[in-house]
Amino acid sequence: MNFNYPTKIVAHILLGIVVHSVPFVPRIFFFGVIGYFLFQIISVPPKKKTIAVLKGCAYVVGAEILFRMTHAGLFYESAKYFVILFMLIGMYYRGLSNGSYPYVIFLFLLIPSIVIASSTIGFDSNLRTNVAFVLSGPICLGISALYCYDKKISFKQLLDILLYLGLPIVSLTAYVFLYTVSLEDIFRGTASNFAASGGFGPNQVATILGLGMFIFSIFFFINSKNTTCRIINLVLFALMSYRGIITFSRGGVLTAILMIFAFLGVFYFRASVKNKRIVSISFIAVLVASGLTWVISSTQTSGLIDKRYANQDASGKLKEDVSAGRVDLFLGELEGFINEPFFGVGASGMKELRKVTEGRVIATHNELSRMLSEHGTLGIIMLLILIGVPLVYRINNRRNYFFYAFLVFWFATINHSAMRIAAPGFIYALALLNVIYEKRPIHRKRAIA
């Protein structure tokens, strides 16, 4: 990692190419990443533990989809478990902040749903697998928030964490470009497109690409040391935007746009006159790049992407449900909450119920409705903790420019993709960091006697 910025980017583009081209490399990549960061976390001096933990978690979170689509991990949820492991090691060495106790309560409130699930999940279902699938995300969030709460890091270190999060997304972008070199004949409708998503779930791929869009646009605004870096960041933003758009999964792209505006709203308000001018010019450049990217996407998809975002089918007919069936799932889970308002139907309970009533397994896309249906009144308490604690913390600590952008990512993502991946939980936790800014040293002339 001790290379200059362009070298890191090129290295991760090459990594994406090799991961796509050589079958055994993904597994080597996975174990190499885990081994490298475990060694870093354990071996670095105590003062550097926090940043080592967060960099390791960030890289694993950024690489999670690449691990999944190449079957590189030990199992499907590997990334979440290693994020939890890294955080627990960090807790062992650096402890916790006194104010983090609400997240201990949050984690304990998950337990009753496991007890209920043990008596409600059918014999033909695997209790451990089902419970682990729905609770690994909330547990990852709880442990991450517990560790990050009020941890002091510098603004420069926070940008480094975002870089470690973004680098494997560069590799993912290279991978999906190679997976579908020719885009002809793969766009036949306005549904989410697996072929354009590297053969994997468009929702998850678009979510991570959207996160990459945010990271490299922000780097373009405030973290480009020279013209070369600015060009690299703008090009990466455009490429990730293009690949995110043509997945035909709207959630990740729209979330990225909301994050960018949330960050700029805070940063621009507090910036100096000089920095406001720089951001304004950069914003125009991003708008131009976005416009060109959309035109190219529209041309490549023969106008189908325009219909997708206008909520139309391939023939141009307006669809009745803009949520692609998510509203029906949401209402169904609210019904589960109404039927079992105290402790809910248990972890994975609604999925089991749909399996019985509809004859097929349908996983929810909304973590809010899942928490209500599966945890009942305890779910309401958990939601109050997740929403209330960061906002209260913000009252006394307004230094994190990324605070609202991070919360926007968490809230928007859990509403269209639940917590299938580790990213929303980890990004939520970053909003709880105590960001400090280094003051420039003042050089005073020594008085002449």
Secondary structure as a PSIPRED ss2 file (coil, helix, strand):
# PSIPRED VFORMAT (PSIPRED V4.0)

   1 M C   1.000  0.000  0.000
   2 N C   1.000  0.000  0.000
   3 F C   1.000  0.000  0.000
   4 N C   1.000  0.000  0.000
   5 Y H   0.000  1.000  0.000
   6 P H   0.000  1.000  0.000
   7 T H   0.000  1.000  0.000
   8 K H   0.000  1.000  0.000
   9 I H   0.000  1.000  0.000
  10 V H   0.000  1.000  0.000
  11 A H   0.000  1.000  0.000
  12 H H   0.000  1.000  0.000
  13 I H   0.000  1.000  0.000
  14 L H   0.000  1.000  0.000
  15 L H   0.000  1.000  0.000
  16 G H   0.000  1.000  0.000
  17 I H   0.000  1.000  0.000
  18 V H   0.000  1.000  0.000
  19 V H   0.000  1.000  0.000
  20 H H   0.000  1.000  0.000
  21 S H   0.000  1.000  0.000
  22 V C   1.000  0.000  0.000
  23 P C   1.000  0.000  0.000
  24 F C   1.000  0.000  0.000
  25 V H   0.000  1.000  0.000
  26 P H   0.000  1.000  0.000
  27 R H   0.000  1.000  0.000
  28 I H   0.000  1.000  0.000
  29 F H   0.000  1.000  0.000
  30 F H   0.000  1.000  0.000
  31 F H   0.000  1.000  0.000
  32 G H   0.000  1.000  0.000
  33 V H   0.000  1.000  0.000
  34 I H   0.000  1.000  0.000
  35 G H   0.000  1.000  0.000
  36 Y H   0.000  1.000  0.000
  37 F H   0.000  1.000  0.000
  38 L H   0.000  1.000  0.000
  39 F H   0.000  1.000  0.000
  40 Q H   0.000  1.000  0.000
  41 I H   0.000  1.000  0.000
  42 I H   0.000  1.000  0.000
  43 S H   0.000  1.000  0.000
  44 V C   1.000  0.000  0.000
  45 P C   1.000  0.000  0.000
  46 P H   0.000  1.000  0.000
  47 K H   0.000  1.000  0.000
  48 K H   0.000  1.000  0.000
  49 K H   0.000  1.000  0.000
  50 T H   0.000  1.000  0.000
  51 I H   0.000  1.000  0.000
  52 A H   0.000  1.000  0.000
  53 V H   0.000  1.000  0.000
  54 L H   0.000  1.000  0.000
  55 K H   0.000  1.000  0.000
  56 G H   0.000  1.000  0.000
  57 C H   0.000  1.000  0.000
  58 A H   0.000  1.000  0.000
  59 Y H   0.000  1.000  0.000
  60 V H   0.000  1.000  0.000
  61 V H   0.000  1.000  0.000
  62 G H   0.000  1.000  0.000
  63 A H   0.000  1.000  0.000
  64 E H   0.000  1.000  0.000
  65 I H   0.000  1.000  0.000
  66 L H   0.000  1.000  0.000
  67 F H   0.000  1.000  0.000
  68 R H   0.000  1.000  0.000
  69 M H   0.000  1.000  0.000
  70 T C   1.000  0.000  0.000
  71 H C   1.000  0.000  0.000
  72 A C   1.000  0.000  0.000
  73 G C   1.000  0.000  0.000
  74 L C   1.000  0.000  0.000
  75 F C   1.000  0.000  0.000
  76 Y C   1.000  0.000  0.000
  77 E C   1.000  0.000  0.000
  78 S H   0.000  1.000  0.000
  79 A H   0.000  1.000  0.000
  80 K H   0.000  1.000  0.000
  81 Y H   0.000  1.000  0.000
  82 F H   0.000  1.000  0.000
  83 V H   0.000  1.000  0.000
  84 I H   0.000  1.000  0.000
  85 L H   0.000  1.000  0.000
  86 F H   0.000  1.000  0.000
  87 M H   0.000  1.000  0.000
  88 L H   0.000  1.000  0.000
  89 I H   0.000  1.000  0.000
  90 G H   0.000  1.000  0.000
  91 M H   0.000  1.000  0.000
  92 Y H   0.000  1.000  0.000
  93 Y H   0.000  1.000  0.000
  94 R H   0.000  1.000  0.000
  95 G C   1.000  0.000  0.000
  96 L C   1.000  0.000  0.000
  97 S C   1.000  0.000  0.000
  98 N H   0.000  1.000  0.000
  99 G H   0.000  1.000  0.000
 100 S H   0.000  1.000  0.000
 101 Y H   0.000  1.000  0.000
 102 P H   0.000  1.000  0.000
 103 Y H   0.000  1.000  0.000
 104 V H   0.000  1.000  0.000
 105 I H   0.000  1.000  0.000
 106 F H   0.000  1.000  0.000
 107 L H   0.000  1.000  0.000
 108 F H   0.000  1.000  0.000
 109 L C   1.000  0.000  0.000
 110 L C   1.000  0.000  0.000
 111 I H   0.000  1.000  0.000
 112 P H   0.000  1.000  0.000
 113 S H   0.000  1.000  0.000
 114 I H   0.000  1.000  0.000
 115 V H   0.000  1.000  0.000
 116 I H   0.000  1.000  0.000
 117 A H   0.000  1.000  0.000
 118 S H   0.000  1.000  0.000
 119 S H   0.000  1.000  0.000
 120 T H   0.000  1.000  0.000
 121 I C   1.000  0.000  0.000
 122 G C   1.000  0.000  0.000
 123 F C   1.000  0.000  0.000
 124 D C   1.000  0.000  0.000
 125 S C   1.000  0.000  0.000
 126 N C   1.000  0.000  0.000
 127 L H   0.000  1.000  0.000
 128 R H   0.000  1.000  0.000
 129 T H   0.000  1.000  0.000
 130 N H   0.000  1.000  0.000
 131 V H   0.000  1.000  0.000
 132 A H   0.000  1.000  0.000
 133 F H   0.000  1.000  0.000
 134 V H   0.000  1.000  0.000
 135 L H   0.000  1.000  0.000
 136 S H   0.000  1.000  0.000
 137 G H   0.000  1.000  0.000
 138 P H   0.000  1.000  0.000
 139 I H   0.000  1.000  0.000
 140 C H   0.000  1.000  0.000
 141 L H   0.000  1.000  0.000
 142 G H   0.000  1.000  0.000
 143 I H   0.000  1.000  0.000
 144 S H   0.000  1.000  0.000
 145 A H   0.000  1.000  0.000
 146 L H   0.000  1.000  0.000
 147 Y H   0.000  1.000  0.000
 148 C H   0.000  1.000  0.000
 149 Y C   1.000  0.000  0.000
 150 D C   1.000  0.000  0.000
 151 K C   1.000  0.000  0.000
 152 K E   0.000  0.000  1.000
 153 I E   0.000  0.000  1.000
 154 S E   0.000  0.000  1.000
 155 F H   0.000  1.000  0.000
 156 K H   0.000  1.000  0.000
 157 Q H   0.000  1.000  0.000
 158 L H   0.000  1.000  0.000
 159 L H   0.000  1.000  0.000
 160 D H   0.000  1.000  0.000
 161 I H   0.000  1.000  0.000
 162 L H   0.000  1.000  0.000
 163 L H   0.000  1.000  0.000
 164 Y H   0.000  1.000  0.000
 165 L H   0.000  1.000  0.000
 166 G H   0.000  1.000  0.000
 167 L H   0.000  1.000  0.000
 168 P H   0.000  1.000  0.000
 169 I H   0.000  1.000  0.000
 170 V H   0.000  1.000  0.000
 171 S H   0.000  1.000  0.000
 172 L H   0.000  1.000  0.000
 173 T H   0.000  1.000  0.000
 174 A H   0.000  1.000  0.000
 175 Y H   0.000  1.000  0.000
 176 V H   0.000  1.000  0.000
 177 F H   0.000  1.000  0.000
 178 L H   0.000  1.000  0.000
 179 Y H   0.000  1.000  0.000
 180 T C   1.000  0.000  0.000
 181 V C   1.000  0.000  0.000
 182 S C   1.000  0.000  0.000
 183 L C   1.000  0.000  0.000
 184 E C   1.000  0.000  0.000
 185 D C   1.000  0.000  0.000
 186 I C   1.000  0.000  0.000
 187 F C   1.000  0.000  0.000
 188 R C   1.000  0.000  0.000
 189 G C   1.000  0.000  0.000
 190 T C   1.000  0.000  0.000
 191 A C   1.000  0.000  0.000
 192 S C   1.000  0.000  0.000
 193 N C   1.000  0.000  0.000
 194 F C   1.000  0.000  0.000
 195 A H   0.000  1.000  0.000
 196 A H   0.000  1.000  0.000
 197 S H   0.000  1.000  0.000
 198 G C   1.000  0.000  0.000
 199 G C   1.000  0.000  0.000
 200 F C   1.000  0.000  0.000
 201 G C   1.000  0.000  0.000
 202 P H   0.000  1.000  0.000
 203 N H   0.000  1.000  0.000
 204 Q H   0.000  1.000  0.000
 205 V H   0.000  1.000  0.000
 206 A H   0.000  1.000  0.000
 207 T H   0.000  1.000  0.000
 208 I H   0.000  1.000  0.000
 209 L H   0.000  1.000  0.000
 210 G H   0.000  1.000  0.000
 211 L H   0.000  1.000  0.000
 212 G H   0.000  1.000  0.000
 213 M H   0.000  1.000  0.000
 214 F H   0.000  1.000  0.000
 215 I H   0.000  1.000  0.000
 216 F H   0.000  1.000  0.000
 217 S H   0.000  1.000  0.000
 218 I H   0.000  1.000  0.000
 219 F H   0.000  1.000  0.000
 220 F H   0.000  1.000  0.000
 221 F H   0.000  1.000  0.000
 222 I H   0.000  1.000  0.000
 223 N C   1.000  0.000  0.000
 224 S C   1.000  0.000  0.000
 225 K C   1.000  0.000  0.000
 226 N C   1.000  0.000  0.000
 227 T H   0.000  1.000  0.000
 228 T H   0.000  1.000  0.000
 229 C H   0.000  1.000  0.000
 230 R H   0.000  1.000  0.000
 231 I H   0.000  1.000  0.000
 232 I H   0.000  1.000  0.000
 233 N H   0.000  1.000  0.000
 234 L H   0.000  1.000  0.000
 235 V H   0.000  1.000  0.000
 236 L H   0.000  1.000  0.000
 237 F H   0.000  1.000  0.000
 238 A H   0.000  1.000  0.000
 239 L H   0.000  1.000  0.000
 240 M H   0.000  1.000  0.000
 241 S H   0.000  1.000  0.000
 242 Y H   0.000  1.000  0.000
 243 R H   0.000  1.000  0.000
 244 G H   0.000  1.000  0.000
 245 I H   0.000  1.000  0.000
 246 I C   1.000  0.000  0.000
 247 T C   1.000  0.000  0.000
 248 F C   1.000  0.000  0.000
 249 S C   1.000  0.000  0.000
 250 R H   0.000  1.000  0.000
 251 G H   0.000  1.000  0.000
 252 G H   0.000  1.000  0.000
 253 V H   0.000  1.000  0.000
 254 L H   0.000  1.000  0.000
 255 T H   0.000  1.000  0.000
 256 A H   0.000  1.000  0.000
 257 I H   0.000  1.000  0.000
 258 L H   0.000  1.000  0.000
 259 M H   0.000  1.000  0.000
 260 I H   0.000  1.000  0.000
 261 F H   0.000  1.000  0.000
 262 A H   0.000  1.000  0.000
 263 F H   0.000  1.000  0.000
 264 L H   0.000  1.000  0.000
 265 G H   0.000  1.000  0.000
 266 V H   0.000  1.000  0.000
 267 F H   0.000  1.000  0.000
 268 Y H   0.000  1.000  0.000
 269 F H   0.000  1.000  0.000
 270 R H   0.000  1.000  0.000
 271 A C   1.000  0.000  0.000
 272 S C   1.000  0.000  0.000
 273 V H   0.000  1.000  0.000
 274 K H   0.000  1.000  0.000
 275 N H   0.000  1.000  0.000
 276 K H   0.000  1.000  0.000
 277 R H   0.000  1.000  0.000
 278 I H   0.000  1.000  0.000
 279 V H   0.000  1.000  0.000
 280 S H   0.000  1.000  0.000
 281 I H   0.000  1.000  0.000
 282 S H   0.000  1.000  0.000
 283 F H   0.000  1.000  0.000
 284 I H   0.000  1.000  0.000
 285 A H   0.000  1.000  0.000
 286 V H   0.000  1.000  0.000
 287 L H   0.000  1.000  0.000
 288 V H   0.000  1.000  0.000
 289 A H   0.000  1.000  0.000
 290 S H   0.000  1.000  0.000
 291 G H   0.000  1.000  0.000
 292 L H   0.000  1.000  0.000
 293 T H   0.000  1.000  0.000
 294 W H   0.000  1.000  0.000
 295 V H   0.000  1.000  0.000
 296 I H   0.000  1.000  0.000
 297 S H   0.000  1.000  0.000
 298 S H   0.000  1.000  0.000
 299 T H   0.000  1.000  0.000
 300 Q H   0.000  1.000  0.000
 301 T C   1.000  0.000  0.000
 302 S C   1.000  0.000  0.000
 303 G C   1.000  0.000  0.000
 304 L H   0.000  1.000  0.000
 305 I H   0.000  1.000  0.000
 306 D H   0.000  1.000  0.000
 307 K H   0.000  1.000  0.000
 308 R H   0.000  1.000  0.000
 309 Y H   0.000  1.000  0.000
 310 A C   1.000  0.000  0.000
 311 N C   1.000  0.000  0.000
 312 Q E   0.000  0.000  1.000
 313 D C   1.000  0.000  0.000
 314 A C   1.000  0.000  0.000
 315 S C   1.000  0.000  0.000
 316 G C   1.000  0.000  0.000
 317 K C   1.000  0.000  0.000
 318 L E   0.000  0.000  1.000
 319 K C   1.000  0.000  0.000
 320 E C   1.000  0.000  0.000
 321 D C   1.000  0.000  0.000
 322 V C   1.000  0.000  0.000
 323 S C   1.000  0.000  0.000
 324 A C   1.000  0.000  0.000
 325 G C   1.000  0.000  0.000
 326 R H   0.000  1.000  0.000
 327 V H   0.000  1.000  0.000
 328 D H   0.000  1.000  0.000
 329 L H   0.000  1.000  0.000
 330 F H   0.000  1.000  0.000
 331 L H   0.000  1.000  0.000
 332 G H   0.000  1.000  0.000
 333 E H   0.000  1.000  0.000
 334 L H   0.000  1.000  0.000
 335 E H   0.000  1.000  0.000
 336 G H   0.000  1.000  0.000
 337 F H   0.000  1.000  0.000
 338 I H   0.000  1.000  0.000
 339 N H   0.000  1.000  0.000
 340 E C   1.000  0.000  0.000
 341 P C   1.000  0.000  0.000
 342 F C   1.000  0.000  0.000
 343 F C   1.000  0.000  0.000
 344 G C   1.000  0.000  0.000
 345 V C   1.000  0.000  0.000
 346 G C   1.000  0.000  0.000
 347 A C   1.000  0.000  0.000
 348 S C   1.000  0.000  0.000
 349 G H   0.000  1.000  0.000
 350 M H   0.000  1.000  0.000
 351 K H   0.000  1.000  0.000
 352 E H   0.000  1.000  0.000
 353 L H   0.000  1.000  0.000
 354 R H   0.000  1.000  0.000
 355 K H   0.000  1.000  0.000
 356 V H   0.000  1.000  0.000
 357 T H   0.000  1.000  0.000
 358 E H   0.000  1.000  0.000
 359 G C   1.000  0.000  0.000
 360 R C   1.000  0.000  0.000
 361 V C   1.000  0.000  0.000
 362 I C   1.000  0.000  0.000
 363 A C   1.000  0.000  0.000
 364 T C   1.000  0.000  0.000
 365 H C   1.000  0.000  0.000
 366 N C   1.000  0.000  0.000
 367 E H   0.000  1.000  0.000
 368 L H   0.000  1.000  0.000
 369 S H   0.000  1.000  0.000
 370 R H   0.000  1.000  0.000
 371 M H   0.000  1.000  0.000
 372 L H   0.000  1.000  0.000
 373 S H   0.000  1.000  0.000
 374 E H   0.000  1.000  0.000
 375 H H   0.000  1.000  0.000
 376 G C   1.000  0.000  0.000
 377 T H   0.000  1.000  0.000
 378 L H   0.000  1.000  0.000
 379 G H   0.000  1.000  0.000
 380 I H   0.000  1.000  0.000
 381 I H   0.000  1.000  0.000
 382 M H   0.000  1.000  0.000
 383 L H   0.000  1.000  0.000
 384 L H   0.000  1.000  0.000
 385 I H   0.000  1.000  0.000
 386 L H   0.000  1.000  0.000
 387 I H   0.000  1.000  0.000
 388 G H   0.000  1.000  0.000
 389 V H   0.000  1.000  0.000
 390 P H   0.000  1.000  0.000
 391 L H   0.000  1.000  0.000
 392 V H   0.000  1.000  0.000
 393 Y H   0.000  1.000  0.000
 394 R H   0.000  1.000  0.000
 395 I H   0.000  1.000  0.000
 396 N H   0.000  1.000  0.000
 397 N C   1.000  0.000  0.000
 398 R C   1.000  0.000  0.000
 399 R C   1.000  0.000  0.000
 400 N C   1.000  0.000  0.000
 401 Y C   1.000  0.000  0.000
 402 F C   1.000  0.000  0.000
 403 F H   0.000  1.000  0.000
 404 Y H   0.000  1.000  0.000
 405 A H   0.000  1.000  0.000
 406 F H   0.000  1.000  0.000
 407 L H   0.000  1.000  0.000
 408 V H   0.000  1.000  0.000
 409 F H   0.000  1.000  0.000
 410 W H   0.000  1.000  0.000
 411 F H   0.000  1.000  0.000
 412 A H   0.000  1.000  0.000
 413 T H   0.000  1.000  0.000
 414 I H   0.000  1.000  0.000
 415 N H   0.000  1.000  0.000
 416 H H   0.000  1.000  0.000
 417 S C   1.000  0.000  0.000
 418 A C   1.000  0.000  0.000
 419 M C   1.000  0.000  0.000
 420 R C   1.000  0.000  0.000
 421 I C   1.000  0.000  0.000
 422 A C   1.000  0.000  0.000
 423 A H   0.000  1.000  0.000
 424 P H   0.000  1.000  0.000
 425 G H   0.000  1.000  0.000
 426 F H   0.000  1.000  0.000
 427 I H   0.000  1.000  0.000
 428 Y H   0.000  1.000  0.000
 429 A H   0.000  1.000  0.000
 430 L H   0.000  1.000  0.000
 431 A C   1.000  0.000  0.000
 432 L C   1.000  0.000  0.000
 433 L C   1.000  0.000  0.000
 434 N E   0.000  0.000  1.000
 435 V E   0.000  0.000  1.000
 436 I E   0.000  0.000  1.000
 437 Y C   1.000  0.000  0.000
 438 E C   1.000  0.000  0.000
 439 K C   1.000  0.000  0.000
 440 R C   1.000  0.000  0.000
 441 P C   1.000  0.000  0.000
 442 I C   1.000  0.000  0.000
 443 H C   1.000  0.000  0.000
 444 R C   1.000  0.000  0.000
 445 K C   1.000  0.000  0.000
 446 R C   1.000  0.000  0.000
 447 A C   1.000  0.000  0.000
 448 I C   1.000  0.000  0.000
 449 A C   1.000  0.000  0.000
